[in-house]
Amino acid sequence: MQNKKISIIVPLYNAEKYIEQTIEDLIAQTYQNIEIIMINDGSVDKSEDIVRKYAREDDRIKRIRVRPKQEMSDLIWQQGIISGS
């Protein structure tokens, strides 16, 4: 199992209060062969800035922005799955 890449999809909307801790917890996992796909649904807080900072520091973090008010439940998972390696 150690050779398989795991994709973690994190929907993100106005999550600046907890997204930093979420990312810290994910990158601190003992299993390191992961990609973290952050899908931003039009946040208007500082969530995108926080994710951008982490993505610059850790290439396992991928960012996807989608237009607000789309049918998100399907779109988030479709884009996340397509983006996965």
C-alpha positions as a Python dict, from the first residue, in 0.01 Angstrom:
ca = {
    (1, 'M'): (0, 0, 0),
    (2, 'Q'): (290, 242, 62),
    (3, 'N'): (339, 295, -314),
    (4, 'K'): (-19, 392, -394),
    (5, 'K'): (-106, 761, -410),
    (6, 'I'): (-411, 863, -210),
    (7, 'S'): (-614, 1166, -325),
    (8, 'I'): (-784, 1367, -53),
    (9, 'I'): (-1057, 1601, -179),
    (10, 'V'): (-1140, 1897, 45),
    (11, 'P'): (-1436, 2119, -51),
    (12, 'L'): (-1362, 2474, 55),
    (13, 'Y'): (-1604, 2761, 110),
    (14, 'N'): (-1532, 3047, 351),
    (15, 'A'): (-1326, 2818, 571),
    (16, 'E'): (-1050, 3052, 688),
    (17, 'K'): (-1124, 2973, 1054),
    (18, 'Y'): (-1034, 2606, 1019),
    (19, 'I'): (-866, 2541, 683),
    (20, 'E'): (-513, 2598, 812),
    (21, 'Q'): (-559, 2333, 1081),
    (22, 'T'): (-717, 2099, 826),
    (23, 'I'): (-419, 2133, 593),
    (24, 'E'): (-170, 2095, 881),
    (25, 'D'): (-344, 1774, 990),
    (26, 'L'): (-340, 1635, 636),
    (27, 'I'): (27, 1707, 566),
    (28, 'A'): (125, 1566, 907),
    (29, 'Q'): (-12, 1220, 823),
    (30, 'T'): (240, 940, 846),
    (31, 'Y'): (141, 818, 499),
    (32, 'Q'): (311, 1074, 274),
    (33, 'N'): (220, 956, -77),
    (34, 'I'): (-87, 1179, -98),
    (35, 'E'): (-226, 1465, -298),
    (36, 'I'): (-459, 1715, -136),
    (37, 'I'): (-710, 1862, -379),
    (38, 'M'): (-861, 2182, -243),
    (39, 'I'): (-1176, 2281, -434),
    (40, 'N'): (-1281, 2640, -369),
    (41, 'D'): (-1645, 2722, -433),
    (42, 'G'): (-1609, 3101, -451),
    (43, 'S'): (-1492, 3178, -97),
    (44, 'V'): (-1496, 3547, -14),
    (45, 'D'): (-1285, 3521, 299),
    (46, 'K'): (-910, 3450, 316),
    (47, 'S'): (-943, 3076, 251),
    (48, 'E'): (-791, 3097, -99),
    (49, 'D'): (-491, 3295, 30),
    (50, 'I'): (-424, 3036, 299),
    (51, 'V'): (-447, 2747, 54),
    (52, 'R'): (-227, 2930, -199),
    (53, 'K'): (43, 2976, 68),
    (54, 'Y'): (42, 2607, 155),
    (55, 'A'): (35, 2502, -213),
    (56, 'R'): (353, 2705, -274),
    (57, 'E'): (524, 2522, 13),
    (58, 'D'): (398, 2169, -58),
    (59, 'D'): (354, 2040, -413),
    (60, 'R'): (111, 1772, -294),
    (61, 'I'): (-152, 2045, -253),
    (62, 'K'): (-357, 2122, -566),
    (63, 'R'): (-601, 2409, -598),
    (64, 'I'): (-919, 2420, -805),
    (65, 'R'): (-1151, 2720, -820),
    (66, 'V'): (-1506, 2681, -945),
    (67, 'R'): (-1765, 2944, -1021),
    (68, 'P'): (-1996, 3020, -729),
    (69, 'K'): (-2355, 2898, -735),
    (70, 'Q'): (-2295, 2604, -965),
    (71, 'E'): (-2440, 2268, -874),
    (72, 'M'): (-2155, 2201, -639),
    (73, 'S'): (-2209, 1852, -503),
    (74, 'D'): (-2157, 1686, -840),
    (75, 'L'): (-1911, 1940, -978),
    (76, 'I'): (-1678, 1930, -678),
    (77, 'W'): (-1644, 1554, -691),
    (78, 'Q'): (-1614, 1539, -1071),
    (79, 'Q'): (-1338, 1801, -1081),
    (80, 'G'): (-1165, 1647, -782),
    (81, 'I'): (-1164, 1303, -939),
    (82, 'I'): (-1047, 1439, -1276),
    (83, 'S'): (-764, 1629, -1105),
    (84, 'G'): (-646, 1326, -910),
    (85, 'S'): (-340, 1142, -1031),
}
